[in-house]
Amino acid sequence: MVKSVEPRDGHGVAECRGSANIELMDKGQILSAILDIGVVPVVRTASADSAIRAIEAIHRGGIRAAEITMTVPGAIKALEKLADQFGDSIVLGAGTVLDPETARICMLAGAQFFVTPALNLATIEIAQRYSKPIMPGALTPTEVLAAWQAGADAVKVFPASAVGGAKYIKALKGPFPQIEMIPTGGVNLETAGDFLRAGACAVAVGGELVDAQTIKEGKYEVFEQRAAQYLEVVRKTRAEMASKAAAK
């Protein structure tokens, strides 16, 4: 299906997408879906086929969102296939987006949100133009604030583990309680809850969810099991946080 999508500035862009329902999701709905899930799988594999199979397994495990990094060979074709295959039953994102040109290509392929490894203002601008959520990478307080002021919907704090993990997120949330943060790097089943309790609105999980060795062994069912485990960690942690908040 080909249609013209009109962004806020009135410039149209031809967009190919596998589901009309996805096309009708607005920016707020896409972002809300991601934050409600609480886990963003970062799929970085050696081939498009393995990325597709990994996301199929993650979807079976209950996680209805996934980010395909642009380091995956054939990542654009993988996005197109998954958008057609899953329609509105998954929120697809493009990761390791380094520039606005790549963001636009990913958008045409079906990406509904964008994640960058570093702060690129032009990439944030094009996401805003087409009303798509973007989560630029930042690390220092200056970078985090700059990303937010530039229009980030949430800030990807990366690499979180290298600077203190959950404690660093808690420290950042002190002066920036209004900034939504999604830590990446060092997030696993043991630390995911700590990041959420520290103030993260969601967590992004890479190799701890989808790893090369499991793919090599062809055990994609493992990703399904892990996906369910991460969802359970999010559910339990948020329930505990809500209970403590209610008791105050």
Sequence and secondary structure as in RCSB ss.txt:
>XXXX:A:sequence
MVKSVEPRDGHGVAECRGSANIELMDKGQILSAILDIGVVPVVRTASADSAIRAIEAIHRGGIRAAEITMTVPGA
IKALEKLADQFGDSIVLGAGTVLDPETARICMLAGAQFFVTPALNLATIEIAQRYSKPIMPGALTPTEVLAAWQA
GADAVKVFPASAVGGAKYIKALKGPFPQIEMIPTGGVNLETAGDFLRAGACAVAVGGELVDAQTIKEGKYEVFEQ
RAAQYLEVVRKTRAEMASKAAAK
>XXXX:A:secstr
 EEEE  TTS  EEEE S HHHHH  HHHHHHHHHHH EEEEE  SSHHHHHHHHHHHHHTT  EEEEETTSTTH
HHHHHHHHHHHGGGSEEEEES  SHHHHHHHHHHT  EEE SS  HHHHHHHHHTT  EE EE SHHHHHHHHHT
T SSEEETTGGGGTTHHHHHHHHTT TTS EEEBSS  TTTHHHHHHTT S EEE TTTS HHHHHTT THHHHH
HHHHHHHHHHHHHHHHHHHHHH 
